[in-house]
Amino acid sequence: MIRPAQETDLSAITKLMGELGYHYEKNDDYVRIVALVVDSHYRKQGIGQELIQQAEEWAKQQGAGRLVLNSGNRGERADAHQFYTSLGFEGKATGFYKLLSS
């Protein structure tokens, strides 16, 4: 039977997360940047860095402990990934998508 998780399920969920290799530690709030883009004519002028800095400051003001951003795994995103890494981000996730027909 599928049902919503309950507090009494905590030890079982912890065990399952361990099987995945995840180490859940905190319920910290975080801010996610879903999309970040600078017009190609204006790149490499510090605009992206300033946008990230502003997002970091806003996230801190909200009490967030982490800033997360989405970026596709396509080859043409390599420069963006290098940029994010230079700002202290770590590439940690891979996502999978499935289109659902109606």
Secondary structure as the mmCIF struct_conf table of DSSP 4:
data_model
#
loop_
_struct_conf.conf_type_id
_struct_conf.id
_struct_conf.beg_label_comp_id
_struct_conf.beg_label_asym_id
_struct_conf.beg_label_seq_id
_struct_conf.end_label_comp_id
_struct_conf.end_label_asym_id
_struct_conf.end_label_seq_id
HELX_RH_3T_P HELX_RH_3T_P1 GLU A 7 ASP A 9
HELX_RH_AL_P HELX_RH_AL_P1 LEU A 10 LEU A 20
TURN_TY1_P TURN_TY1_P1 GLY A 21 GLY A 21
STRN STRN1 TYR A 30 ILE A 33
HELX_RH_3T_P HELX_RH_3T_P2 SER A 40 TYR A 42
TURN_TY1_P TURN_TY1_P2 ARG A 43 LYS A 44
BEND BEND1 GLN A 45 GLY A 46
HELX_RH_AL_P HELX_RH_AL_P2 ILE A 47 GLN A 61
TURN_TY1_P TURN_TY1_P3 GLN A 62 GLY A 63
BEND BEND2 GLY A 65 GLY A 65
STRN STRN2 ARG A 66 LEU A 69
BEND BEND3 ARG A 74 ARG A 74
HELX_RH_3T_P HELX_RH_3T_P3 GLY A 75 ARG A 77
HELX_RH_AL_P HELX_RH_AL_P3 ALA A 78 SER A 86
TURN_TY1_P TURN_TY1_P4 LEU A 87 GLY A 88
#
